Structure formats: structure tokens, C-alpha cells
Amino acid sequence: MASTTEAPLVGVAAALKAASDPSFTPKKTLFNEFSLEGRVAIVTGANRGLGLEMALALCEAGATVYALDLPQSPGEEFTATAEYAKKLGSALKYVSVDVTDQQGVWDKVAAIGDVEKRVDICVAAAGILGGADCLVYKADDFQRIMNVNVNGVLYSAQAAGQQMTKYGTPGSIILIASMSGSITNRDHAWVAYNTSKSAVLQMARSMACELGKHKIRVNSISPGHIYTKMTAAFIDTQPELAGKWASMNPLGRLGRPDELRGVVAWLASDASTFCTGSDILVSGGHHACYIGVYGIIIHASYGSIIVQYQRGANLSHAARHAYTRVWSNLLRAPFTASTYTIPRGWIEHTWIEHPPSARLLWMTGGFVDTPEPHDGALKRGFCSFLFRPELAVNVASDPRKLLYSTTRSLAVEDMSLVGRHPRYMIGMAAGLLCTVLLLASQSHSSPGLGFMSRPHVMTVRQKLDRQEEAYAQIVQDRHAFIRKVGPTPDKVVPYPDEPGYRTYTLWDFFPASFNCPYETSRLGVMGDGGKWVCGLSRLISKPNCVVYSAGINVESSFEADIIRRTKCEVFGFDYSVDKFGPEIENFAELRERAHFYKYAISGKDDHHANPPAWTLQALMEHHGHTFIDILKVDIESAEFNVLGETVRYYKERDLPLPFGQLQLEIHSENVPFEKFLQWWEDLEAAGLRPFHTETNLIVVSWYRTKPTYSEYSFLNIGASHEVVQD
């Protein structure tokens, strides 16, 4: 049985005691749990600002508070606050110390312990802010911020923890981090500050694990945009920041320093005795609204779900393209804000709007009509699927279950689609009847109807030729779009934040508009590990099928699916891991056709480097391969160099690229548009055509950032292979 501490006689336990013991006197105890009477607190960075505000809060709760800060003597703000604390019957004392001097901090706090014979609370709030372009951030400036914000916090927590263990005090250590430790400050060059606050978050968790045995709790507080003298330095020089920052949280305003008082008092007191290793966000709900400014799309192959957070009224070009790939021509309808604005109150905690412009848009496929506000069955059918985890898991392995589960939910509502939309249903029935008659005529052909029973059948080559004609228009549209928003490539911003005609992302210039002439199959789990393959049926029985996978990481579901569904041999290359993921390593029958090499794929050969660097052509020669059926590349931004050099190598020799299709994750975050455009058009000139794309949702949901990673699948129409032949 897990050990527990004896519970104090409060709350329901007190009520039950009073019920069984008439001599027990009921009394209010909640505020006593927040009392800090008789306790000693250390607060660093407390000469002014947030530190001083939190120090006074602890004084008001009854603690004797020592404020540690750099100036030799306290400022006027501190002096006035200390006098105010004295009138409240508390003590707020000042100690000068440099928090980056480890021994100095230890000695000053030890002296406090010698006087008070205890230290109960430590609030490590000392911190500084500075900015510079991350590519030219000077080492001294970077280290100065890290010394104060990370080292200073550590030294303060160490000093307090030493006194807590010395005197056997069950203490509370509170590290002041920032929401900047878990989000990015878009438009601000704060890489050092953000990095330091991320370190503080992990420091709190790590120290909590170590100090729990001493009954010392360690937590962190992450304030959001709080108007202090430190932030005022930015806001006063850039007045628009106040409104911008305020618009990024649901409360629509900046925070005040006093709004941290309750949180720090709670963490310091016995009211939070079972809270350790936690981070408390005080951001006005900034995290709740931060996602959704950039578009993301989720969809399956059957009866699709599309979910998009989109800035502005209408879908972007890329989103509209994904929409047409999922819905059939019969079901296609205009997709605008007027038809898809989400009414409030459907599912109370589900649909929200991000002020002022991000809106959650949704639709479900496979139902003959578009979702409308009065369509109660469709709304409830969608939601009942979305929030049933067991079905969500099943859909990854069998997308057909999506249509079944959603249709089943509709049936429960007992609302007839025929009764609500007779014209659509009649049209569907007529289409079905025509299909049946056409099939019948083909099965029972007669000489007189011979021309009807021999429908035109296009060869794969003819399909590709038509696709090429259409793709030429896509290229023209791309350059027209560049002229509109650039007007030259070097002026195009890949991920603009401006509304209006600049409502686009990099991926809108490069839609995956080429159609695979055969079926398109998803292999591997949804998210970062899965890929879309063209014409898998053409490879299932192919002997000597070869797959190269550059960038294994720890997830090998794509490679495992390839081995299970084909006769292909898979060759994996990754210098950052030692083997394939468990999806292959745990199955002996899969390992037989999986070959792993701890190599780095590079644009130049250097086989004696650490790790060994191999070009694609050198790897093929080494393994005796002349053609790769599927090439998967996920090498964290190195794809630009590797594929650029590979294309150049084969172009100089007037040879086609030696692979049938390319599954590629593109990392675009630091690539100028004009460089990306040239690289992309080099791929096109070599015969590569994109037939599928999806934004990498992992980076969007984890890092709450722009959709700079995207999965693309390319078909090589410049080489002769099974997928471009009949």
C-alpha cells in the first residue's frame, strides 16, 4: 500500500468528526491553510517589479521576508513597500547579493538561516531580458542572460534548499519561469531569454524529483504578458505591442504584477502541500488561444474529417486543394466563412473562436450535403466520433471505420437525410442507377450498341500527359502569385502575419496538384511517421523491390508497413540512432528484409568522417542497386543540400533520377523564399511531381508555431518504372 501522511482535520474529515463527536467544535480553517505565520521566506530580484510584489504578498500572509537583489542599497519603491509591510505587522528586509555568485548567495542565505534558525520558502525571481538576432547573438550577451536567469535561479534554490535540509523544514521552492519557456515570442529576437526560461521549467521538475524525499516541494510559475518596468521598456518604444499582446489572450488585456500574489501565496503555503514539479501558467489564457493562427488540415481517405484553424475569412489555396482531394465532384461545395462559421453553444467546451480572426472550420465528407447550423444530426454525429478515442485509434489502421462510426451516430438521431434533402438524394440515386446501367451494358454488349459498350480508356502515359498540361498551369499560377505578393521572389515572405492579400503560407505556392495514375495509400501511423505512396499495388509482387529510408529516428511504422505489404528490401540510414524502431526490431520476420546503416546521407562523400557521409549514388553503387522504387528522406533541413547535389549530379550526366517516388519531409523554417523556389524548381526540372502533401501537425501542436514542416510525396515521371507504366 502506498504511504500517505496523516491528513489534517479539515474539510470533509472535520465534518465527519463533528457528526460523530459532539464535543468537536466546527470552525473555518481554509484561510489558515494559506497562513505563513512564523515562516521565513527568501525572494530574489525583489528590489522592484514582480519580485517585490510577490515578497509583499508573502509578508501579508505572515512570513518574514528577505529580499535579495543586486543594488548595494534598496530603491525608493522597496523602501516604501517595506514601511508598508511594517505597518501590517510584517517584516520585509533587504540583502544585497549578486545571484550569479554561487558562494555569495550560499553565504548570504546561510547567514539568514543562522539568525532565523529556519528557511521555509524561496522565490527565485531574479531575471533579465535582452534581445538580438539569433544568428549574430554575441556569446557574452547570451551568457549574461543565462547566468542571471538560469545560474542565478539554481544558486538561489540551492542556498534555500541547503537551509531547509539543515533545519529539517518541509519547504517550498518557487522558480519564476515564463510562458516564453514553452512558446515562441513571434516577432521578438529573444532566443537567450526564451532558452533560459525553458531551462528553469526543467530545473523545477528535476529538483522536485530530487528533493521530494526531504519534503521540499519545487514548482515554477510562468507569467504571461505582465506590464512591469522590464516589459515597459519594450512597450514604450513600440506602443502597438500593448494592443498586440493583449489580443493574444481571451481576457484581452495585459496582466498586472499583483495578479501573481495569490498564486505565489498558494504555492508557498500548506494549501498546496501535494503540488510539486508543476508549472503554473498565469497568462490570461494565452496558451488556450495561441494555437490556430496558422492553418492545419487533418483528413482521412474515406468520409473525411477536415479541421482547420485559419486566419481570415476563407480557406487558403493549399487548404482548398486538400479539400478537393477529399470530396468527390458530386459533393463539392463552396467552402467559405459564411457557410461554415461555427455557432456558439454546440458543444460547450469544443468550438472556440480566437480573437480577432482565427476561426475553427470543419466539415465531414460522405454525406451528400454541407454542414449547416440547423443540421443537428450531422453536428452530433461528427462530435460523437471526434471525442471517442477508441475509434480515433482504429481509424489510423482502417479509415473506413470513420465513415461507419459517423454514419452510425447519425442513425441514432433518427433524422432522415432523404426527408431533409430530397433533391440531393434523388441526384445520388440517379447517378447510382446510371452506373448500374452502364455496367450492365458492358456485360451484355450488342453489335448495335458497341460504341456505348466500349468506354474510352486512357493509358497511364496519356493520363500523365494530361496531368503535365494541367501542371504547366500550376507553375504559371505560382509565378503570377509571386508577382502579386512579391513582386519578385526575393521579396516574398514565406509566412506573413499581415491580413488581406498576404493571407498565405509558403505551401500555397507549391500545391501537390499532380494526380497519381494509380491508387494513393497511406503507410505508417498518422503524424510524423506515415507517408503517402502512389501505386503500391504495382509494387506488391515486384521482385527485387528496393526502398531507401534516410532518417529513421525512433519510429519505423512506414518501413514496417512497406515490408509487410510488399516484397521490398528496406535500407535505412541514420547516424543519430543505432537501429530501426520497435515496429521492425520487435518482429523477426520484418528484420530479415530490413538493413540498417549508421550513415549520414550527404551531398558529398566522406566515408571516413564521424559519422560517415555518403551520397545517394555512392550508397547505390555500394549495395549494387541501379534503381530505388521508393526513397524516403527525413533529415532535418539537410534535404536541400542532399537533393540539390543529387539532382545536379544526374543532370550533369544527362541521366534520370534513379528512384520512382520520393517521400520527403521539408523543413522550411530558415530558408529564404527565393532559395526554396530555386530548389523546388530544380526538382521539377528533374521530373519530380508532387501528388500529395500534408502539414506536419506534430511541430504545430507541440511548439505552437508556424507550419514550417510539411510532408510531400513526389512521383518521378522522368524515369521509367512500374508506377508510370500500364
Secondary structure, DSSP 8 states (H G I E B T S, - for coil): --------S-HHHHHHHHHH-TT------HHHHT--TT-EEEEET-SSHHHHHHHHHHHHTT-EEEEEESSSS--HHHHHHHHHHHHTT-EEEEEE--TT-HHHHHHHHHHHHHHHS---EEEE---------TTS--HHHHHHHHIIIIIHHHHHHHHHHHHHHHHT---EEEEE--GGGTS--TT---HHHHHHHHHHHHHHHHHHHHHGGGT-EEEEEEE-SB--HHHHHHHTT-THHHHHHHTTSTT-S-B-GGGGHHHHHHHHSGGGTT--S-EEEESTTHHHHHTTSS------SSS-EEEEEEESSS--HHHHHHHHHHS-TTT-----HHHH---TTSSTTT--EETTTEEEEEEESSSSS---TT-HHHHHHHHHHHT-HHHHHHHHH-THHHHHHHHHHHHHTT--HHHH-HHHHHHHHHHHHHHHHHHHHHHT--GGGTTTSS-----HHHHHHHHHHHHHHHHHHHHHHHHHH-SSGGG--SS----GGG---GGGGS------SS-EEEES-TTTT-EEEE-GGGTTT-TT-EEEEE--TT--HHHHHHHHHS--EEEEE-SSSSS--HHHHT-HHHHTTEEEE--EE-SS-BTTSSS-EE-HHHHHHHHT-S-EEEEEE--TTTHHHHHHHHHHHHHHTT---SEEEEEEEEE-TT--HHHHHHHHHHHHHTTEEEEEEEE-HHHHHHH-----EEEEEEEETTS--GGG--
